[in-house]
């Protein structure tokens, strides 16, 4: 039947505004995903390094020796 009546009409071209909006949305999603990955990596790094940083803090009286030997002093 398609050849008898000239076949199917071709699909209209997508609206340029719609394609631009989709591209912007994809870019936003990519940026959010990258930011989330950076945040996760920062949390991992903080878990690895954070403990040492607190132990060697300048806030402690003797950062290189660690915990005091006597109680109450």
N, C-alpha and C positions, 0 to 999 in steps of 0.2 A: 504494500500500500504506500510506503514511503516514496518509492520511485514514481508512482502514479501521480501523487500530489506534490512532488517537489522535495520530499524529505523533511527532516526536522529543521526548524529554525535554529540558528546558532544562538548560544547563550549570550546575553548582553555582557559587556565588559564591566568589571567591578568598579564601583564608585571610587575615585581616587581618595576621597575623604575617609572612606572606610578602611582602605588599605593603609593610609597614613596613621590612622588611629590604632590599627592592629600592630603596626611597626613600633609605635610609641609604647604601647602596652607591653610588647615583647621586650623592649629595651628596659622598661621599668622592672619587669619580672627578673631579667638577667641581673640587673643592678642589685635588686633585693636578695637574690640568691647568692651573689658574690659577697654582699655585706654579711649575710648570715654565716657563710663559710669563714669569713675573717673573724667573726665574733666567736665561733666555735673554736677556731685555732687559737685565738687569744685566751680563751678559757683553759684550753689544754696547756698552753705555755704557762699560764699562771699557776696551774696545779703542779707543774714540774718544778718551776723556779721559785714560786712563792714561799715555800717552806724555808729554803735557805736564806732568802732575803730577810725574813722575819728573824731568823736565828742570828744573823750577822748585822742586825739593825743597830744604829748608833743610839737608839733609845735604851738599850740594855747597858748595864754597868760594865760587864766584861763580855763583849760579844764573841770573842774567840774561845773563851773557856766554857761558855754555856751556862748551865744551871748552877746556882750556888750550892756549896756543900753543907752549910749549916742551916738549920731551921730558924726562922725568926730574925735573921740578920739580913 
